[in-house]
């Protein structure tokens, strides 16, 4: 009986076409029948982009109370209200890894955030290396990209975006028990290790020799290879994340 109910719930989730929105800044736990006000941005999206009307459905999540079916109650140019009708899925945090990366050019960094969110990154930690080619990050825009990616890929949480720090400072306090996979060009062997907690991808120009030595001496670091070709940093990150995801799912 329980399996049948789960099957029905899964079919309901997979067959829906309602827009899916992340709602931030919630103060109290959601409950059935609750009326929620939406932001002006959400009102514009639902009314002008999706062309919804009162009575239409929308799916909401907040990173804390799971995923909820809701119905549009009121919809105007700059404001909207929805009523929660039922919980579709209980809250479940994404099982993934922390991604440490050297900031790239704007488009490449945005692509990395988007694909990393879809591939299950739980925390993005930008780090400064000797060959990092930019120190500028638009955190507001990157957070929005992560949110939109989470809405699209149907995860129930939004990855955390940490402040930029020097790689040396991060490694100095990184605990040995947290296994970190590092893609080292021409030095690592095999694929990403199973059960790793974090992934480190270097800058476009690769790690400096001093950084390589610091990494190879660290107890938590396990180096690996992404094959015979030298990949762009954003390509390398996505390839490694996909391999780690596949490895961690194996029994």
Secondary structure as UniProt FT lines:
FT   HELIX           2..15
FT   STRAND          19..22
FT   TURN            32..33
FT   STRAND          35..38
FT   HELIX           40..44
FT   HELIX           45..49
FT   TURN            54..55
FT   STRAND          57..61
FT   STRAND          67..75
FT   STRAND          80..89
FT   STRAND          98..101
FT   HELIX           106..118
FT   TURN            119..120
FT   STRAND          123..128
FT   TURN            130..131
FT   HELIX           139..153
FT   STRAND          160..166
FT   HELIX           167..173
FT   TURN            176..177
FT   STRAND          180..183
FT   TURN            185..187
FT   TURN            194..195
FT   STRAND          198..201
FT   TURN            204..205
FT   HELIX           209..217
FT   TURN            219..220
FT   STRAND          221..224
FT   HELIX           233..249
//
